[in-house]
Amino acid sequence: MRPLQISPETAVKLSEKLGVPLEHLMHMPQHILMKKLAELAKEETSNSSQSESKE
């Protein structure tokens, strides 16, 4: 399997956000990465909507 075709800066940011070691991220299957990104986006959306409702 080929490593992901993303820039080093993007890889570092994704690694930090997802809490996954950089080496694992680069060799993660694309469909799993997309699933994790969708979960992260859903989490951030729910967190932002909760903070808006508190104001």
URLIN-V368825 format. One record per residue. N is the residue number from 1. PSI is psi in degrees with one decimal (999 if undefined). NEAR is the number of other ideal C-beta (glycine too) atoms within 8 Angstrom. D_CENTER is the distance of its C-alpha to the mean C-alpha in Angstrom with 2 decimals. Layout:
N | PSI | NEAR | D_CENTER
N | PSI | NEAR | D_CENTER
This chain:
1 | 137.1 | 4 | 19.91
2 | 147.4 | 4 | 18.87
3 | 157.0 | 6 | 16.00
4 | 146.0 | 11 | 13.27
5 | 70.1 | 4 | 14.86
6 | 159.4 | 6 | 12.64
7 | 156.2 | 5 | 14.12
8 | -38.7 | 5 | 14.25
9 | -43.0 | 6 | 13.13
10 | -42.0 | 8 | 9.89
11 | -42.8 | 13 | 9.41
12 | -45.1 | 9 | 10.38
13 | -43.8 | 8 | 8.21
14 | -41.1 | 13 | 4.88
15 | -44.4 | 11 | 7.14
16 | -45.6 | 7 | 8.26
17 | -42.4 | 7 | 5.59
18 | -13.8 | 10 | 4.75
19 | 34.6 | 4 | 8.46
20 | 137.4 | 10 | 9.03
21 | 146.0 | 6 | 11.93
22 | -40.9 | 9 | 11.76
23 | -39.5 | 6 | 14.34
24 | -40.3 | 8 | 12.59
25 | -45.2 | 14 | 9.47
26 | -24.7 | 9 | 12.13
27 | 11.2 | 8 | 14.07
28 | 135.3 | 10 | 11.66
29 | 143.2 | 6 | 13.10
30 | -37.9 | 7 | 11.57
31 | -32.0 | 6 | 12.14
32 | -41.6 | 8 | 10.28
33 | -43.7 | 12 | 7.07
34 | -38.1 | 8 | 7.86
35 | -43.9 | 8 | 8.74
36 | -39.5 | 10 | 5.76
37 | -38.8 | 10 | 4.09
38 | -41.3 | 8 | 7.70
39 | -42.4 | 8 | 8.11
40 | -42.9 | 10 | 5.93
41 | -40.4 | 8 | 7.93
42 | -41.9 | 8 | 10.90
43 | -47.4 | 8 | 10.85
44 | -36.4 | 8 | 10.86
45 | -44.3 | 8 | 13.48
46 | -36.2 | 8 | 15.56
47 | -40.5 | 8 | 15.54
48 | -35.0 | 8 | 16.68
49 | -31.5 | 8 | 19.27
50 | -40.8 | 8 | 20.58
51 | -31.9 | 8 | 21.08
52 | -37.3 | 7 | 22.86
53 | -22.8 | 6 | 25.15
54 | -24.0 | 5 | 26.19
55 | 999 | 4 | 27.50
